[in-house]
Amino acid sequence: MNIRKIVAVLLIVGGALALAFGGLSYTSTTQKAEIGPIHLNVSEEHRINIPVWAGIAAIVGGVLLLTGLGRR
């Protein structure tokens, strides 16, 4: 399998995942205070939204690469 087909499949899978989940979320932990034996940590959840048009564009781009329609 050549690199072009691998990129096409990754675009299609990534676009489908973006449409299915709508984004990514992750948690970051920061240490706010340390007073003797007491430690205070704060966990924050962050969300990165992926627009629907970006998922659709990734799928269309992957299909075009896979079928060779974008090639002259």
PyMOL commands that set and color helices and strands:
alter all, ss='L'
color gray80, all
select helices_A, chain A and resi 3-21+52-67
alter helices_A, ss='H'
color red, helices_A
select strands_A, chain A and resi 23-35+38-49
alter strands_A, ss='S'
color yellow, strands_A
deselect
rebuild
show_as cartoon
